[in-house]
Amino acid sequence: MKFLYPEFLWAFLVLLIPIIIHLFNFKRYKTLYFSSLSFVKHVDQKTKSTKSLKHILILLSRLFAFIFLVLAFTQPYFSSNDSNEQSLDSVISMYIDNSFSMQANGAEGELLSEARENAREIIKNAPLDTRFLIATNNLSGSEERMLTKIEAFEKIDEIDFSTMTRTITDIVSWQVNSYQKNQLSDNVKIQSVLLSDFQKLDNESSSTINANNITFIPIKLNAESRANVFIDSLWFSSPIHKINTKNELNIRVVNKGAEDMVNTEVLINIDSFKKTIFVDIPNNQSITSKIGYMDKSLGTKVGKVQVVDNHVFFDDTYYLSYEVKEKINVLILNGEDAVENVAMVLDLDNYFNYLSKKTTEITKNDFEEKDFVIINGANEMTNGMSNYLSDFISTGGSVALFPGKSPNISGWNTLLQTNKLPLLGKRINSGTKIKTLNYDDPFFYGVFDSKTKKLNLPSVATVYQAIVTNNSIANSLIELQNGLPLFATAQKNGNIFIFYSSLHEDVGNFSKDALFSTITLRMAELSQRKQPEYIVIGEDAKFPVYEKINKENPIHITNEDFDFIPQTSTMSGINYIDLKDAGNIQQLEANNYTLKTDKTIGAISLNYNRKESNLKTNNKEEIISQLKKMGAQSIQFNEIGGETQLSSIDINKPFSYWKIFIIFTLIFVVIEMLLIRFLN
């Protein structure tokens, strides 16, 4: 026999008190004198014998009553190892789904609260020597430790919502791996309790496990409603943010419910701009609303868009931030066939701050703090310049490539191949008049009032055939009559633009046409080094910081209630914040944050993944089927919701010996009372 609370055994020492009182009768007797004692002596002996027996019986009743009371408080139990028959150890491996979909309301409150209460009930009713393995969506190393009953209760109380999303396969595979780490033998009886809403996920997969000694007990928690309205995403129609220039913000709102939503309130708050709109969203559909506003000042802007919803709350708000800069820094590298028109066009707008240098004079330092580099009429493309440009592109910089009249094809193609652009081929002199512009590409968004084929487009005398390779990722922006691209773009970390001809006047008058000025200004506008408007926690790996950072002052992510030093890395002089680490994901919450070193260097906005926003769940057959695919042989499916209670769930329960001891305690108390009352 073992005891759940053995410290109560010290109470047995109190048994000494009634024994001492019984052994040393401290009552004083008064002496009475009689003339004849023969008759009195006979009565006295009979009474004294009866009283002595009565005292002994009362003492024993009290002792037994107290013994059984103490034993009841110690809660004794028989360990499986103490049994005469060889039985199995018992382990309950419990998974409590604490993903955001568990914010939905069940019959008795949030599903996570119901899961915690059901978990407590299971732990309470489990055999007293049961060991527990409590897992959540975090699946951290600390959750691999076996727990006692008391520790399991404490663990349940600590569980809160997690940003992590897990599939059934993730959980069961982790559990089996934890059994191996805890060196559980095949003789151990394991009950795997899965408390979840069993949400449908797009990335569900399956793997095979050894489940011979595992009984799976999936307990599905049902929400009263699976409706949900949420902000799915935000984006700007144009990536350009200039002072006193219109921004058009796109807001996608999704309705996952079975009913149409009418006059749903959406709140927009960006810097000093505040607006409320009302939208109608058909059932199981989405709508996109466009909001226009202007930035009245320079600097960092932070904001949020919120939908008013009464179901699940984690996805009601979307955060964003961006910077309105005063200038875009441009570097013009002039080659042998450079034209003056490039610099003349940039002079039209003081928003562009440019520096001109010859291609033969450049150094790596020339690329620092630049947003946009223009190669103007270069014939030679050396390995050094090619490497500079590739590094610049990889760190978010943008490049425009205008070859000279006689480019070194080999050198140029090395650069183009590295950056996944179509290569320069042979010269072509026919069909070189411009046929059409790709109006549908974001490059031309807002440039023209309408799509028209009546533009007076220029022509070039000679073009280079664009050779598309297997890894080419370019889009044609201007197409010639011969079907070849004249002007194309590709997007990596930064934008890359290439002109498959020369701007030199010997080749044509393109550099003197209004279309050239238009695309040059547009390239420069789109080339501002910018950080993402937001980061989705767990998805986007790195966030660039273009400010120079002193190693003695690490980057902090802060707000009023939070201060966190993230992991950082450096590539080509640019610092990157890494937020994909599991530890970082568990610490971060969706919100707007300030980036600081010894000074404020910007802002970062974090949003939760919307995987948990679709509240559709797997049914009984789908859950059982998935477990069987993994190799589960024993499955006891249970469902909680409405009138279904946990008491119907078949989990091994211990025999409550303490109740028997309480009954014996009461019996001996009654015996004591009867002895005092009737035994004279």
C-alpha positions as CSV (number, residue, x, y, z in Angstrom):
1,M,0.0,0.0,0.0
2,K,1.1,3.5,-0.8
3,F,-0.2,6.9,0.3
4,L,-0.9,10.0,-1.8
5,Y,-0.4,12.3,1.2
6,P,2.0,10.4,3.5
7,E,2.7,13.5,5.6
8,F,-0.6,13.0,7.4
9,L,0.9,9.8,9.0
10,W,2.5,12.1,11.5
11,A,-1.0,12.6,13.0
12,F,-0.7,9.1,14.5
13,L,1.4,10.6,17.3
14,V,-1.8,12.2,18.6
15,L,-3.0,8.7,19.5
16,L,-0.6,8.9,22.5
17,I,-2.8,11.5,24.2
18,P,-5.9,9.3,24.9
19,I,-3.6,6.3,25.8
20,I,-1.8,8.4,28.4
21,I,-5.1,9.7,29.8
22,H,-6.3,6.1,30.1
23,L,-3.2,4.8,31.7
24,F,-3.0,7.6,34.3
25,N,-6.3,8.2,35.7
26,F,-6.0,11.7,37.2
27,K,-9.4,11.7,38.9
28,R,-9.3,12.1,42.7
29,Y,-11.6,10.0,44.8
30,K,-13.2,11.1,48.1
31,T,-13.0,8.7,51.0
32,L,-16.3,7.8,52.8
33,Y,-16.3,5.9,56.2
34,F,-18.9,3.1,56.9
35,S,-19.4,0.9,60.0
36,S,-19.6,-2.3,57.9
37,L,-17.8,-2.5,54.5
38,S,-18.7,-6.1,53.5
39,F,-21.7,-5.3,51.4
40,V,-20.2,-2.1,49.9
41,K,-17.0,-3.9,49.0
42,H,-18.9,-6.4,46.9
43,V,-20.8,-3.7,44.9
44,D,-17.6,-1.7,44.5
45,Q,-15.7,-4.6,42.9
46,K,-18.5,-5.3,40.5
47,T,-18.9,-1.6,39.4
48,K,-15.1,-1.1,39.1
49,S,-14.8,-4.2,36.8
50,T,-17.6,-2.9,34.6
51,K,-16.2,0.6,34.3
52,S,-12.8,-0.7,33.5
53,L,-14.2,-2.7,30.5
54,K,-16.2,0.3,29.4
55,H,-13.1,2.6,29.5
56,I,-11.1,0.1,27.4
57,L,-13.8,-0.3,24.8
58,I,-14.3,3.5,24.5
59,L,-10.5,3.9,24.2
60,L,-10.3,1.4,21.4
61,S,-13.3,3.0,19.6
62,R,-11.7,6.4,19.8
63,L,-8.3,5.0,18.7
64,F,-9.8,3.1,15.7
65,A,-11.9,6.1,14.7
66,F,-8.9,8.4,14.8
67,I,-6.7,5.8,12.9
68,F,-9.2,5.5,10.1
69,L,-9.7,9.2,10.0
70,V,-5.9,9.7,9.5
71,L,-5.8,7.0,6.9
72,A,-8.6,8.7,5.0
73,F,-6.6,11.9,4.8
74,T,-3.5,10.1,3.6
75,Q,-5.6,8.6,0.7
76,P,-4.0,5.1,0.5
77,Y,-3.9,3.2,-2.7
78,F,-2.4,-0.1,-4.0
79,S,0.3,0.4,-6.6
80,S,0.1,-1.8,-9.7
81,N,3.5,-3.2,-8.7
82,D,2.1,-4.3,-5.3
83,S,-0.6,-6.4,-6.8
84,N,-0.5,-10.1,-6.5
85,E,-1.1,-10.4,-10.2
86,Q,1.5,-8.9,-12.6
87,S,-0.3,-5.8,-14.1
88,L,0.9,-2.9,-16.2
89,D,2.1,0.5,-15.2
90,S,-0.3,3.3,-16.3
91,V,0.6,6.5,-18.2
92,I,-1.9,9.1,-19.4
93,S,-0.5,11.2,-22.2
94,M,-2.7,14.2,-22.6
95,Y,-2.8,16.8,-25.4
96,I,-4.7,20.0,-24.8
97,D,-5.2,22.0,-28.0
98,N,-4.5,25.6,-27.1
99,S,-4.5,27.0,-30.6
100,F,-6.6,30.1,-31.4
101,S,-9.5,28.2,-32.8
102,M,-10.2,27.1,-29.2
103,Q,-11.3,30.7,-28.5
104,A,-14.7,29.7,-29.9
105,N,-17.5,29.4,-27.3
106,G,-18.7,26.0,-26.2
107,A,-21.6,25.1,-23.9
108,E,-19.7,26.2,-20.8
109,G,-17.5,29.0,-22.1
110,E,-14.3,29.0,-24.3
111,L,-13.3,25.6,-25.6
112,L,-9.9,26.0,-24.1
113,S,-11.5,26.5,-20.6
114,E,-13.6,23.4,-21.2
115,A,-10.5,21.4,-22.3
116,R,-8.7,22.4,-19.1
117,E,-11.7,21.4,-16.9
118,N,-12.1,18.1,-18.6
119,A,-8.3,17.5,-18.2
120,R,-8.6,18.2,-14.5
121,E,-11.5,15.7,-14.2
122,I,-9.5,13.0,-16.0
123,I,-6.5,13.6,-13.8
124,K,-8.7,13.6,-10.6
125,N,-10.3,10.3,-11.6
126,A,-7.1,8.5,-12.8
127,P,-5.3,5.9,-10.7
128,L,-3.3,7.5,-8.0
129,D,0.0,6.0,-9.2
130,T,-0.6,7.2,-12.8
131,R,2.1,9.2,-14.5
132,F,1.1,12.0,-16.8
133,L,2.6,13.6,-20.0
134,I,0.9,16.9,-20.6
135,A,1.4,18.5,-24.1
136,T,0.2,21.6,-25.8
137,N,0.8,23.1,-29.2
138,N,4.1,24.4,-28.0
139,L,5.6,20.9,-27.9
140,S,8.5,22.2,-25.9
141,G,11.2,20.1,-24.3
142,S,9.8,20.8,-20.8
143,E,6.6,19.1,-21.8
144,E,8.4,15.8,-22.3
145,R,8.8,15.3,-18.6
146,M,6.6,12.8,-16.7
147,L,4.4,14.4,-14.1
148,T,2.7,13.3,-10.9
149,K,-0.9,14.1,-10.2
150,I,-0.1,17.3,-8.4
151,E,2.4,18.4,-11.0
152,A,-0.2,17.6,-13.7
153,F,-2.8,19.9,-12.0
154,E,-0.2,22.7,-11.8
155,K,0.6,22.3,-15.5
156,I,-3.0,22.4,-16.6
157,D,-3.4,25.8,-14.7
158,E,-0.5,27.3,-16.7
159,I,-1.9,26.6,-20.1
160,D,-2.8,29.6,-22.2
161,F,-3.3,30.2,-26.0
162,S,-0.4,29.6,-28.3
163,T,0.4,31.0,-31.8
164,M,1.5,27.5,-32.9
165,T,-0.7,25.3,-35.1
166,R,-0.4,21.5,-34.9
167,T,-2.0,18.6,-36.8
168,I,-3.0,15.3,-35.3
169,T,0.1,13.8,-36.9
170,D,2.4,16.4,-35.3
171,I,0.9,15.6,-31.8
172,V,0.9,11.8,-32.0
173,S,4.4,11.7,-33.5
174,W,5.7,13.9,-30.7
175,Q,4.0,11.8,-28.0
176,V,5.5,8.6,-29.3
177,N,8.9,10.2,-29.5
178,S,8.5,11.4,-25.9
179,Y,7.6,7.8,-24.8
180,Q,11.0,6.7,-26.3
181,K,12.9,9.5,-24.5
182,N,11.2,8.5,-21.2
183,Q,12.2,4.9,-21.9
184,L,8.7,3.5,-21.5
185,S,8.7,-0.2,-22.2
186,D,6.0,-2.1,-24.2
187,N,4.6,-3.3,-20.9
188,V,3.5,0.2,-20.0
189,K,-0.2,0.8,-20.6
190,I,-0.6,4.2,-22.3
191,Q,-3.8,6.2,-22.8
192,S,-3.4,9.0,-25.3
193,V,-6.1,11.6,-24.5
194,L,-6.5,14.2,-27.3
195,L,-8.6,17.2,-26.1
196,S,-9.2,19.4,-29.2
197,D,-11.8,20.8,-31.6
198,F,-9.9,18.9,-34.4
199,Q,-9.9,21.8,-36.8
200,K,-9.4,21.0,-40.5
201,L,-6.0,22.1,-41.6
202,D,-4.6,22.3,-45.2
203,N,-1.2,20.8,-44.3
204,E,-2.4,17.6,-42.6
205,S,-0.2,14.6,-43.4
206,S,0.3,11.1,-42.0
207,S,3.1,9.0,-40.7
208,T,3.2,5.5,-39.2
209,I,3.9,4.8,-35.5
210,N,4.1,1.7,-33.3
211,A,0.9,1.9,-31.2
212,N,0.5,-1.6,-29.9
213,N,0.3,-0.5,-26.2
214,I,-1.5,2.8,-26.8
215,T,-5.2,3.5,-26.4
216,F,-6.2,6.7,-28.2
217,I,-9.0,8.6,-26.7
218,P,-9.8,11.6,-28.9
219,I,-12.2,13.9,-27.1
220,K,-13.8,16.4,-29.5
221,L,-15.0,19.7,-28.1
222,N,-17.8,21.2,-30.0
223,A,-18.4,25.0,-30.4
224,E,-21.9,26.4,-30.3
225,S,-21.1,28.3,-33.5
226,R,-18.5,27.9,-36.2
227,A,-19.1,31.4,-37.7
228,N,-16.1,33.8,-37.8
229,V,-15.5,37.2,-39.4
230,F,-11.9,38.3,-39.6
231,I,-9.3,40.6,-41.4
232,D,-7.5,38.3,-43.8
233,S,-4.9,40.6,-45.2
234,L,-3.9,44.2,-46.0
235,W,-1.9,45.6,-48.9
236,F,-1.3,48.9,-50.7
237,S,-2.1,49.2,-54.3
238,S,1.2,51.0,-54.8
239,P,4.3,50.4,-52.7
240,I,5.2,54.0,-52.9
241,H,4.8,56.2,-49.7
242,K,5.4,59.9,-50.3
243,I,4.4,62.8,-48.4
244,N,1.1,64.4,-49.6
245,T,0.6,61.5,-52.0
246,K,-2.5,59.3,-51.9
247,N,-2.2,55.9,-50.4
248,E,-4.8,53.3,-51.4
249,L,-5.1,50.6,-48.7
250,N,-6.8,47.3,-49.6
251,I,-8.6,45.5,-46.8
252,R,-9.8,41.9,-47.3
253,V,-12.5,40.8,-44.8
254,V,-13.7,37.2,-44.8
255,N,-16.9,35.7,-43.5
256,K,-16.6,32.0,-42.7
257,G,-20.1,31.7,-41.3
258,A,-23.3,30.3,-42.9
259,E,-25.1,33.6,-42.6
260,D,-24.6,36.8,-44.5
261,M,-23.1,39.6,-42.5
262,V,-24.7,43.0,-43.0
263,N,-23.2,46.4,-41.9
264,T,-20.2,44.8,-40.3
265,E,-18.1,47.5,-38.7
266,V,-14.5,48.0,-39.7
267,L,-12.2,50.5,-37.9
268,I,-9.2,52.0,-39.6
269,N,-6.5,53.8,-37.5
270,I,-3.2,54.7,-39.2
271,D,-1.1,57.4,-37.6
272,S,-3.5,60.4,-37.5
273,F,-5.9,59.0,-40.0
274,K,-9.1,57.4,-38.5
275,K,-12.1,56.1,-40.3
276,T,-15.0,53.7,-39.7
277,I,-16.6,51.8,-42.6
278,F,-19.5,49.3,-42.8
279,V,-19.3,46.3,-45.1
280,D,-21.7,43.5,-46.2
281,I,-20.1,40.1,-46.5
282,P,-21.9,37.1,-48.1
283,N,-21.7,33.8,-46.3
284,N,-18.5,31.9,-46.8
285,Q,-17.1,34.6,-49.0
286,S,-14.7,37.6,-48.8
287,I,-14.9,41.2,-49.8
288,T,-12.1,43.7,-50.5
289,S,-12.6,47.4,-49.5
290,K,-10.3,50.2,-50.7
291,I,-9.5,53.2,-48.5
292,G,-7.6,56.3,-49.7
293,Y,-5.7,58.7,-47.5
294,M,-2.6,60.9,-47.5
295,D,0.5,61.0,-45.2
296,K,0.9,64.6,-44.0
297,S,4.4,64.1,-42.5
298,L,7.6,62.2,-42.8
299,G,8.7,59.3,-40.6
300,T,7.4,56.0,-39.4
301,K,3.7,55.3,-39.5
302,V,2.0,52.6,-37.5
303,G,-1.6,51.5,-37.6
304,K,-4.2,48.8,-37.4
305,V,-7.4,47.7,-39.0
306,Q,-10.1,46.0,-36.8
307,V,-13.3,44.2,-37.6
308,V,-16.0,44.1,-34.9
309,D,-16.8,40.4,-34.4
310,N,-18.3,38.4,-31.4
311,H,-16.8,35.0,-32.2
312,V,-13.1,34.4,-32.3
313,F,-11.0,37.4,-31.5
314,F,-7.3,36.7,-32.3
315,D,-7.9,37.5,-36.0
316,D,-10.1,40.6,-35.7
317,T,-7.1,43.0,-35.9
318,Y,-4.4,43.4,-38.5
319,Y,-1.3,45.6,-37.7
320,L,0.9,47.5,-40.2
321,S,3.7,50.0,-40.3
322,Y,5.8,51.7,-42.9
323,E,8.1,54.7,-43.4
324,V,7.6,57.9,-45.4
325,K,11.0,59.0,-46.5
326,E,12.2,62.3,-47.7
327,K,14.5,61.1,-50.5
328,I,15.4,58.1,-52.6
329,N,19.1,57.7,-53.0
330,V,20.2,56.7,-56.6
331,L,23.6,55.7,-58.0
332,I,24.1,56.2,-61.7
333,L,27.0,54.2,-63.1
334,N,27.9,55.6,-66.6
335,G,29.5,53.3,-69.2
336,E,31.0,53.9,-72.5
337,D,27.7,54.6,-74.2
338,A,26.0,56.5,-71.4
339,V,23.2,59.1,-72.2
340,E,22.6,62.3,-70.3
341,N,18.8,61.8,-70.3
342,V,19.0,59.5,-67.3
343,A,20.2,62.2,-65.0
344,M,18.0,64.8,-66.7
345,V,14.9,62.7,-65.9
346,L,15.8,62.3,-62.2
347,D,16.3,66.1,-62.0
348,L,12.6,66.5,-62.7
349,D,11.8,65.5,-59.1
350,N,13.8,66.5,-56.0
351,Y,12.5,63.3,-54.3
352,F,15.5,61.6,-56.0
353,N,19.0,62.3,-54.7
354,Y,21.4,60.8,-57.2
355,L,25.2,60.4,-57.5
356,S,26.9,59.8,-60.9
357,K,30.1,57.8,-61.3
358,K,31.9,56.0,-64.1
359,T,31.7,52.2,-64.0
360,T,35.5,52.1,-63.9
361,E,35.7,54.1,-60.7
362,I,33.2,52.3,-58.4
363,T,34.0,50.7,-55.1
364,K,31.9,48.7,-52.7
365,N,31.3,51.7,-50.5
366,D,29.5,53.5,-53.3
367,F,26.6,51.1,-52.8
368,E,26.1,51.9,-49.1
369,E,22.8,53.7,-48.2
370,K,21.7,53.6,-51.9
371,D,18.2,52.5,-52.9
372,F,18.6,52.3,-56.7
373,V,21.5,51.7,-59.1
374,I,21.3,52.5,-62.8
375,I,23.8,50.9,-65.2
376,N,23.8,53.5,-68.0
377,G,25.3,52.4,-71.4
378,A,27.9,49.9,-70.1
379,N,29.5,47.6,-72.6
380,E,31.8,45.8,-70.1
381,M,30.4,43.9,-67.2
382,T,33.4,42.8,-65.1
383,N,33.2,40.1,-62.4
384,G,33.8,42.7,-59.7
385,M,30.9,44.9,-60.8
386,S,28.6,41.9,-61.3
387,N,29.3,40.7,-57.8
388,Y,28.7,44.2,-56.4
389,L,25.3,44.4,-58.2
390,S,24.3,40.8,-57.1
391,D,25.1,41.5,-53.5
392,F,23.2,44.8,-53.7
393,I,20.1,43.1,-55.1
394,S,20.3,40.3,-52.5
395,T,20.1,42.9,-49.7
396,G,17.0,44.6,-51.1
397,G,18.5,47.1,-53.5
398,S,17.0,47.6,-57.0
399,V,19.0,47.8,-60.3
400,A,18.2,49.0,-63.8
401,L,20.3,47.6,-66.6
402,F,20.8,49.6,-69.8
403,P,23.5,47.9,-72.0
404,G,25.7,49.9,-74.4
405,K,25.8,49.6,-78.1
406,S,28.4,46.8,-78.1
407,P,28.0,44.9,-74.8
408,N,30.3,42.0,-73.8
409,I,27.7,39.3,-74.0
410,S,29.6,36.8,-71.8
411,G,30.1,39.3,-68.9
412,W,26.5,40.5,-69.1
413,N,25.0,37.0,-69.2
414,T,26.9,36.1,-66.1
415,L,25.1,38.8,-64.2
416,L,21.7,38.0,-65.8
417,Q,22.0,34.3,-65.1
418,T,22.9,34.9,-61.5
419,N,19.8,37.0,-61.0
420,K,17.4,34.7,-63.1
421,L,16.9,37.1,-66.0
422,P,16.6,36.1,-69.7
423,L,20.1,36.2,-71.3
424,L,21.3,38.5,-74.1
425,G,21.2,36.7,-77.5
426,K,21.9,37.8,-81.0
427,R,21.0,41.2,-82.5
428,I,17.7,41.5,-84.3
429,N,16.8,44.4,-86.6
430,S,13.3,43.5,-87.7
431,G,10.0,43.9,-85.9
432,T,11.6,46.3,-83.4
433,K,8.7,48.7,-83.0
434,I,6.9,48.6,-79.7
435,K,3.6,46.7,-79.9
436,T,2.1,46.9,-76.4
437,L,2.6,47.7,-72.8
438,N,1.8,45.2,-70.0
439,Y,-0.8,47.3,-68.3
440,D,-1.8,44.5,-65.9
441,D,1.6,44.5,-64.2
442,P,1.8,46.4,-60.9
443,F,4.7,48.4,-62.5
444,F,2.2,50.5,-64.5
445,Y,-0.4,50.8,-61.7
446,G,-1.6,54.5,-61.7
447,V,0.8,55.5,-64.5
448,F,-1.9,55.8,-67.1
449,D,-5.5,56.9,-66.7
450,S,-6.8,54.0,-68.8
451,K,-5.6,51.2,-71.0
452,T,-5.3,52.3,-74.6
453,K,-3.7,51.0,-77.7
454,K,-3.5,54.5,-79.3
455,L,-0.3,55.6,-77.7
456,N,2.4,57.0,-80.0
457,L,5.1,54.5,-79.1
458,P,8.7,54.9,-80.0
459,S,10.9,52.3,-81.7
460,V,14.5,51.1,-81.7
461,A,16.7,50.0,-84.6
462,T,18.3,47.0,-82.9
463,V,17.4,44.7,-80.0
464,Y,19.0,41.7,-78.3
465,Q,17.1,38.5,-78.4
466,A,16.0,37.6,-74.8
467,I,16.9,33.9,-74.2
468,V,14.6,32.5,-71.6
469,T,16.2,29.7,-69.4
470,N,14.6,27.2,-67.1
471,N,15.2,29.5,-64.0
472,S,14.2,32.8,-65.6
473,I,11.6,34.6,-63.5
474,A,11.2,37.9,-65.5
475,N,8.0,39.5,-66.7
476,S,7.8,41.4,-69.9
477,L,6.7,45.1,-69.4
478,I,7.1,46.3,-73.0
479,E,6.7,43.9,-75.9
480,L,7.9,44.4,-79.6
481,Q,6.0,43.5,-82.7
482,N,8.4,40.5,-83.2
483,G,7.2,39.1,-79.8
484,L,10.4,39.8,-78.0
485,P,10.5,41.8,-74.8
486,L,12.2,45.2,-74.9
487,F,11.8,46.0,-71.2
488,A,11.4,43.3,-68.5
489,T,11.5,43.0,-64.8
490,A,12.2,40.4,-62.1
491,Q,11.7,40.6,-58.4
492,K,14.1,39.0,-55.9
493,N,14.8,40.8,-52.6
494,G,14.9,43.9,-54.7
495,N,13.6,44.8,-58.2
496,I,15.7,44.2,-61.3
497,F,14.9,45.9,-64.6
498,I,16.6,45.3,-68.0
499,F,16.3,47.0,-71.3
500,Y,17.1,44.7,-74.2
501,S,18.6,47.4,-76.4
502,S,20.7,50.5,-76.0
503,L,19.6,54.0,-75.1
504,H,22.3,55.5,-77.4
505,E,20.9,57.8,-80.1
506,D,22.6,55.6,-82.8
507,V,20.1,52.8,-81.9
508,G,16.9,54.9,-81.6
509,N,15.2,57.8,-80.0
510,F,13.7,55.9,-77.1
511,S,15.7,57.9,-74.4
512,K,14.1,61.2,-75.8
513,D,10.5,59.8,-75.6
514,A,8.1,60.5,-72.8
515,L,7.8,56.8,-72.3
516,F,11.4,56.7,-71.2
517,S,10.9,59.4,-68.7
518,T,7.8,57.6,-67.4
519,I,9.5,54.2,-66.8
520,T,12.7,55.8,-65.4
521,L,10.7,57.7,-62.7
522,R,8.6,54.7,-62.1
523,M,11.6,52.4,-61.6
524,A,13.1,54.9,-59.2
525,E,9.9,55.3,-57.2
526,L,9.5,51.5,-56.9
527,S,13.1,51.1,-55.8
528,Q,13.0,52.6,-52.3
529,R,14.5,50.2,-49.9
530,K,11.6,49.4,-47.6
531,Q,10.8,47.0,-44.9
532,P,7.7,44.8,-45.0
533,E,4.5,46.5,-43.8
534,Y,4.0,43.5,-41.5
535,I,5.4,40.1,-40.5
536,V,3.3,37.0,-40.0
537,I,4.5,35.3,-36.9
538,G,6.0,31.9,-37.8
539,E,6.0,32.4,-41.5
540,D,8.4,35.3,-42.5
541,A,11.9,34.4,-41.5
542,K,13.8,37.7,-41.6
543,F,13.1,41.4,-41.3
544,P,15.8,43.8,-42.7
545,V,17.1,46.7,-40.7
546,Y,18.9,49.2,-43.0
547,E,20.2,51.4,-40.1
548,K,23.8,50.9,-39.1
549,I,23.9,48.9,-35.9
550,N,26.6,49.1,-33.2
551,K,27.3,45.6,-31.9
552,E,27.4,47.0,-28.3
553,N,23.8,48.1,-28.6
554,P,21.7,45.1,-29.8
555,I,18.3,45.6,-31.4
556,H,15.3,45.5,-29.0
557,I,11.7,44.9,-30.0
558,T,9.6,46.9,-27.5
559,N,6.3,48.3,-26.7
560,E,4.8,49.5,-23.4
561,D,4.6,46.1,-21.8
562,F,7.3,44.1,-23.7
563,D,11.0,44.2,-24.3
564,F,12.6,41.4,-26.4
565,I,16.1,41.0,-27.9
566,P,15.7,38.9,-31.1
567,Q,18.2,36.9,-32.9
568,T,20.0,38.9,-35.7
569,S,22.3,38.1,-38.6
570,T,24.3,40.2,-41.0
571,M,24.5,39.8,-44.8
572,S,26.4,42.2,-47.1
573,G,26.3,44.9,-44.4
574,I,22.5,44.6,-43.8
575,N,21.2,43.4,-40.4
576,Y,18.3,41.0,-40.3
577,I,16.0,40.2,-37.4
578,D,15.1,36.5,-37.3
579,L,11.6,35.8,-36.0
580,K,11.1,32.2,-37.2
581,D,12.6,30.4,-34.2
582,A,10.1,28.5,-32.2
583,G,11.1,30.3,-29.0
584,N,10.6,33.7,-30.5
585,I,7.2,32.6,-31.9
586,Q,5.9,31.6,-28.4
587,Q,7.0,34.9,-26.9
588,L,5.6,37.3,-29.5
589,E,2.1,38.6,-29.8
590,A,0.4,40.4,-32.7
591,N,0.9,44.1,-32.2
592,N,2.9,47.1,-33.3
593,Y,6.4,47.3,-31.8
594,T,9.2,49.8,-31.8
595,L,12.8,48.9,-32.9
596,K,15.4,50.3,-30.7
597,T,19.2,50.2,-30.0
598,D,20.5,53.2,-28.1
599,K,17.9,55.1,-30.2
600,T,14.7,54.4,-32.0
601,I,15.4,53.0,-35.5
602,G,12.0,52.1,-36.8
603,A,8.9,49.9,-36.2
604,I,7.8,46.4,-36.9
605,S,4.2,45.0,-37.0
606,L,3.4,41.4,-36.2
607,N,0.3,39.5,-37.1
608,Y,-1.0,36.0,-36.3
609,N,-1.3,33.4,-39.0
610,R,-4.9,33.1,-40.2
611,K,-4.8,29.2,-40.5
612,E,-6.9,29.0,-37.3
613,S,-9.5,31.4,-38.7
614,N,-11.4,28.7,-40.5
615,L,-13.3,27.0,-37.8
616,K,-14.4,23.9,-39.8
617,T,-13.6,20.7,-37.9
618,N,-13.0,17.0,-38.7
619,N,-15.9,14.7,-37.9
620,K,-15.8,11.4,-36.0
621,E,-15.1,9.3,-39.1
622,E,-12.3,11.6,-40.3
623,I,-10.6,11.7,-36.9
624,I,-10.7,7.9,-36.5
625,S,-9.5,7.4,-40.1
626,Q,-6.5,9.6,-39.6
627,L,-5.5,7.8,-36.4
628,K,-5.9,4.4,-38.1
629,K,-3.7,5.6,-41.0
630,M,-1.0,6.3,-38.4
631,G,-1.2,2.7,-37.0
632,A,-3.7,3.2,-34.1
633,Q,-5.4,0.0,-33.2
634,S,-7.4,0.9,-30.1
635,I,-9.5,4.1,-30.4
636,Q,-12.2,5.3,-28.1
637,F,-13.8,8.4,-29.6
638,N,-15.7,10.8,-27.4
639,E,-17.5,14.1,-28.1
640,I,-18.3,16.8,-25.6
641,G,-20.9,19.5,-26.4
642,G,-24.4,20.3,-25.6
643,E,-25.6,17.7,-23.1
644,T,-22.7,15.3,-23.5
645,Q,-20.7,15.0,-20.2
646,L,-17.2,13.8,-19.4
647,S,-18.6,11.0,-17.1
648,S,-19.4,8.9,-20.2
649,I,-15.7,8.7,-21.1
650,D,-14.1,5.3,-20.2
651,I,-10.8,6.1,-18.5
652,N,-9.4,3.8,-15.8
653,K,-10.3,5.1,-12.4
654,P,-8.9,4.0,-9.0
655,F,-10.9,2.5,-6.1
656,S,-11.5,5.3,-3.6
657,Y,-10.2,3.6,-0.4
658,W,-10.4,6.8,1.6
659,K,-14.2,6.6,1.4
660,I,-14.1,3.2,3.2
661,F,-11.9,4.6,5.9
662,I,-14.4,7.5,6.4
663,I,-17.2,4.9,6.8
664,F,-15.1,3.0,9.4
665,T,-14.4,6.3,11.2
666,L,-18.1,7.0,11.5
667,I,-18.9,3.4,12.6
668,F,-16.4,3.7,15.5
669,V,-17.7,7.1,16.5
670,V,-21.2,5.6,16.7
671,I,-19.9,2.6,18.7
672,E,-18.2,5.0,21.1
673,M,-21.5,6.9,21.6
674,L,-23.4,3.7,22.2
675,L,-20.9,2.5,24.7
676,I,-21.1,5.8,26.6
677,R,-24.9,5.8,26.5
678,F,-25.8,2.1,27.2
679,L,-22.9,0.4,28.9
680,N,-23.1,1.1,32.6
